[in-house]
Amino acid sequence: MSSSISRRLVIWLAVPLMLLALVSALAHYLNTVGPGVISSDRRLKEATVALIAHIAVKDGTFSIDSPPGSPPSLPPDAVTYSIRDTHGRLLAGNAELPIVAMSGETSQLVAMIQIHHHTLRSLTTRFDTSAGVALITVADMRPSAALTARYGFMSTLLSDFVQLDITLVLVWVGIQLGLRPIKSLRKEIAARSPQDLRPIDESSVPRELASVVVTLNRLFGTLRSSAQSQQQFIANTAHQLRTPITGLQAQLELLLAESAATPIRGRLLTLQEGIRQLAHSSNQLLTLARAAPTVNLSTKNQTVALNTIVGEVVARFYDRALLSNIDLGVETEPASITADPALIDDLLSNLVDNALKYTPASGRVTVSSGQRSGKPFLAVEDTGIGIPEADRHRVRQRFYRLPNSPGYGSGLGLAIVEEIAHLYGASVSIDSAAGGHGTRVTVRFP
């Protein structure tokens, strides 16, 4: 299944734009959280230095030479602190600050601690005094810059993806508008019949499609030339075949009329039948060739009255039906189509020929035409041997004949009917005749 150009373009744009939005949000997050963290760490270090400067050791105990509650020279709401010994006993400061475990080799440790469901950034410093080691923990009471940055990151990411969605929608609309000329060209070509090979107007297409249209016009021209050459070949072949075959038939008829031919009359009749079959088969092959779409690319169709065609074909087969003791009847109503009259004549002639061939003496063949549900149709119904339902698809194939078929047919009759019907978009149905005996072949035109 072919992929859509517009879908492919949107995907190609969506992936890098999504990555760009993610990188942009991440850069915004880092630019926001970085300065906040640096500022917080600076405040914690300043508070730690201020505390160390005011710690005094007297009689083996620690004391602070300023009122407890906050480090000296810092706002009360800026930081909070605690001073503990290595056993975790509070020596001074805020008892709510949790104990931060430190290894013996670490002098300072930055950590995130929890107080009253608030996350605070803290700095714990190991301070050696004459009274022993003190652990000074200072926590920043101001809102965490990381939380603000995280919120900013999510809001920026959401905003970027909303903008991305809007951008992709606009890109999709722009692509669809830009592809309109391609769709118009596709519709113009799809609306043409196989016989319509007129050049496409190159001035009505964008510059990007001009080379495609030039190539199509060149192809159409090649097809037209090929069709004309094939038509000329078929016409020449028909002339070259029919002339000697007609001459042979005339000479045989004259020879059969001679009394000297009486001893070999049986052989001459067999030869005459063979030549008649040869003429019939060659005409069918030529008709099949003329019905091919590649030959009819430049055919100029015209309005064809189906009832007129029925009358002409039945008149041509009337003598044969009379000799075979077959009732050949007509049921017509006014109906017309646009087609090549010669091909429609060939179509109906093959149907009538088949019906007469497979209908025994005292049988009946009815040729009808008209309209059903607004669609013109041709139908031939006979009281012959019928076509088994299992073989109704195979008889449409070239050179296929039913087992035990009478005569020396070539199996091209229904193949010709199918080919001509397909050329004009018609459908061919094969059913049992009324009463279940015989065959009814219906050709329904669009």
N, C-alpha and C positions, 0 to 999 in steps of 0.2 A: 504494500500500500504506500503510495507516494506521500511525502510529508508536505505540510503547508509552508509556503515561503513566509507568510505573515507570522505563523506560530514560531517558526525557527528564528526570525528576527527578534521577536519579543523575548524568547528564551535567551538569545545571545545578549540582549540588552539587560535582562532582568538579573542574570547571575553577577556580572561585574557591578551593577548598581547596588545590589544587595550587599556585596562585599565592601563597596565604598561606604554605604550607610553604616555598616558595622564598624569599620575602621574609624569613621568620623565620630561615632558615639563613644568608642573606646578612647580616642584621643581627647575628647571632651572630658571624659571621666578622669583620665590621668592628669589633665591640666587643672582639674578642679580639686582632686584629692591630694595631689602632690604639695602645693603651697600650704594647704591646711595642715597636713601632717608635719611639714617642716616647722610651721609656726607653733604648733602644739608642742613639738619636741623642744623647741627653743624655750618656751615658757616653763616646761618641766625642768630643764637644766638650770634655768635661772632660779627657779624656786628651790631646787636642791642646793645650789651654791649658797643661797641666802640662808637656808636652814643650817647648813654646815658652819656657816660663819657665826651663828648664834647658839651653837651647841657648846655647853660647858660641862666639864667633868669635875665633880666635887665629892670627895670622900668615896670615890669608886662608883658614884652614880651619875646619870646623865641629867642635865637640866637645860632649859631653854630660857635665855635671858630676855624674853619678850612674852607678852600674854599669849596663852595657848589659843588655838582656833584656826589660825592661818599663818603661813610663813610671813615673816616680817617684810615690809615694803611691798607686799602684793595685795591686790583687792581680795576681800573675803570670799567672793563668789568665783574667783579665778581658779584656784587650786585647793586641794585638801591633802593632808599628809598624815603619815604615821611613822613613828620610830620604834623599832622592835630590836630585841637582842636575837642572837642566833637560835634561841629556844622558842622564839615566837611571842615572848612576853611583851606587851605594849609598854613602852617607856614614856611615850608622849604622842599627842596628836589624836587622830580620828580612829576610834576602835572599830568602826564599820568597814574600814579598808581591809580586804582579805590579805592573808599572808601569801606572798609571792615566793615560791621556792627558787633558790639560786644555788648553783654549784659552787664549790670552793674556788674555782678558777675564774669565775665571772665577777667583774667589778661593777658592771651596770647591765640592766636588763629592761627592755621595753616590752610591756605586755598589755593586753586588753583585759580589764576586770569588770565585774558586775556589781553594781550597788543599786538596790531598789529597782531592779529590772532595767537599769540604764547601763549602757556599755561605756566605760571611760578608758581613756588612754593613760597608762601609768609608766613611771620610770622608777625603778628600784636601784639604789646605789649602796654598795658595801663601803662602810666608813670605819677605819681602824682608829681607836682611841686608846688611851692608857687604861681605860676601864674595860676594854674589850671591843669586840666588833659590833657595830650598830648597822642595822638595815633600814635605810631611809626610803620610804615609798611615797612618791608624790603623784597625785592623779589630777588630770585636767577636768574641771567641772563644766567646762563649756561644751556645747553640742559637738558631737564627733563630726569631723570633716568628711570621714568616709561614708557616713550615712547620708549626708547631704549630697555627696558626689554620686553615691549609688542611686539615689532618687533622681538626680540630674541625668545620670547615664540612662536609666530606664525611660524617662520622659523624652530625652533626646532620641533614643532608639525608636520609641513609638512614633514620635513626630517624623523621623526620617522614613520609616516604613510606610506611614500614611502618604507622605509625599511621593514615595516610590510607587505606591499603588496608583495614585492619581497620574503620575508620569507615564506608567505603563499603559493605563487606559487611554491617555492622550496619544501615546505612540501607536497603540492598536488602531485607534480611529484614524490617525494619520496614514497608517499603512493601508487600511481598507480604502480610504479615499485615493491614495496613490496607486492602488491596484485596479481601480475602476477601468482604466483603458484595457488592461489585460482581460478583465471579465467581459467587457464589451466585445473584444476581439473573439474571445472564446464563444460567446453567444452567437455572434455573426456566423462563425464557421459551423457551429452545431446546428444552426437553423437551416443550413443549406442541404439540399438533396445531393446524392452522389453524382447527379448529372450537372449540377451547378458548379462550374469551374471558372466563374468570372474572377478576374484579378481583384484583389482587395485594394481599396483606395489607400495608397501609402501616405497621403497628406493628412489623413484623419487619425493617425496613430502617433504616439510620442516618439521622440528621437531614439529612446532606448529600445523600442520595439520595431523600428524601421527595418533593421537587418533581418529580423524574423519574418516580417511581412514580405520583404523582397525574396527571401528564400521560399516562402510558401507560394508566391506568385510564379516563381520559376518552376516549382514542382507542378503547379496547376497547368502551366503551359506544356510541360513535358507530358503530363497525362493526356491533355487534349490532343497533342500530336500523336501519341501512342494509340489513342482510341480511333483517330482518323485513319491511321495506317492499318489498324486491325479491321476496321470497317471495309476499307478498300480491299484488303486481303480476302475477307469473307465474300465480298461481292465478286471478286475475280474467281475465287474457288467455286462459288455457286455456278457461275457461267461456264467454267471449264468442266464441271461435273455434269451439269444438266444437259448440255448440248450433246455430248456423245451418248449419254444414257437414253435421251429421247430418240436419238437416231437409231440406236440398237432396238428399242422397242418398236419403232416404225418398221424397220427392216424385218423383224420377227413376225409382225402382223402380216406383212406382205408375203413372207415366206410360208406362213401357215395357210394362206389363201391359195397357194399353188398346189395343184394335184400331185406334183412330184414329191411333195413333202409328206404325203399321207403315211408312208411306211415309218417315218420317224416323227410322227406328230406328237407322240407321248413325250419324247425327249425335248422337242421344241417347246411344248407347253411347260415342262419343268424348267427349261431355260428362261422362258418368258416370266414365269413366277419368280425365279431367282433375280432377274433383272428388275422386276417390279419391287421386290424386297430391297434390292440395292438402291433403287431410286428413293424408296421410302426412308431407308436408314440414312442415306446421305442428306436428304432434306431435314430429317430430325437432328442430325449432328450440326448442320448449319444453323438451324433454328436455335439449338442449345447454345451455340457460339454467339449468335446475335443477341441472346437474352442475357449474356454475362454483363454485369455492371460496368466493367472496364471498357466494353464496346459501346455502351449506351451513354457514356459521359456527355457526349455532345448531341444526343438525340433531341429533336424538337418535337415534344408531345403536342397533342391536340385533343379536343373534345371528341369522345367516342360514344356513340349511342349503342348501348349493349343490345337492345332489341334488334337493331339493324344488323349487328354482327351475328346474332343468333340466326336471323333469317338467311343471311348469306351462307353461313356454314351449313345449316340444315339443308338448304337447296343443293349444295355441293355433294352432300352425302345421301341425298334422297334415292338416287338410282341404286346405290350399293345396298341401302336398307331394303329396297323393294326386291332386289334379287335374292337377298337373304331371308325374305319373308319376315321382316322385323317392322313393327309399327313405330315409326320415327315421328314424334309429336313435338309441339312447341307450346310453351306457356310463358308469355312475356308481358311485362309492364314497363312503362317508360322509365329509363334510368340511364345515366351517363357518367363517364369517368374521364380523367385526363391521362392519356397514355398514347403509345404508338399503336395505331390500328392494326398494323401487320402482326405485332407481337400478341395482341389480344386475340386476333384471328387464329394464330398458331396455338395459343393456349386452349381455346375452345375446340379447335379441330382435333387436337390430341385427345381431349376428353371424349369427344364423340367417336373418334376412331377406336379408342379403347372399349367404349361401351358396346359398339357394334361387333367388335372382335370377340368379346366374352359373353355376348347374349345369344342364346340358341334361337333357331327358327321359331316363329310364332311368338317371339318375345316382344318386349316393348322398351323403347328408349325415349325419355322425355327430356327436352332441353328447356330450361327456364331461366328467366332473368327478371330483375326488378329491384326493389328496395325493402330492407328489413331493418327496423330500428334506425332508419335514416342512412343506412349503409348500402350501397349498390352490391349486387351479387350476381354470380353466374352459377348455375347448377346443372348437372347431368345425372339423371337417375335411370337405372336399367333394371331389368329382371333377369340378369345373368347369373353366373355361378357365385358371385360375391367375392369379397376379400376377407379372409379370416382376420379377426381383431389383432392377433399376434403378429400378422404380416403387414398391417397398415402403415407402420413406420418404415419398414424395409422397402416397400414398393416405391417409395419416394426416391430411393437411391438409384443412381445411374446403373444401367445394365442388369438390374435385378428383375427376374421374372418368376412368377409363382410356379411351383411344381405342377407339371401336367398342363401347362398353358397351351392353348391351341395356336396354330400358326407359327410363323418364324419371326416374331417380333424381336426387337433389340433391347427392350426394357428401358426405353428412354422417354416414353410418353409422359408419365407422371413426373419424372425428373425435370422435363421441360416445363410442365405446368408449375412445379414448385419454384423453378428458377425465375420464370416470368412473374409469378405472384410476388416473390421476394423483391424483385426489382421495383415494384410499385407499392410495397408495404402491405400487400394483401395476405390473408391467411387462407390455408387450404385445409379443409376437414374432410375426412373419409368416414362415412357411416353406412349402416345397412339401409336399404331402401324400405319404403313403406311395406308393412307386412312381414319384414324380416328377411325377404328374399331379394338378392341383387345388391347393388351398390349405389350410393348417392355421394357424389363428390361436389362440394360447394366451395366456391372461391368468393370470399368476402373482401371487398375493397374498402380502404379507409375513407 
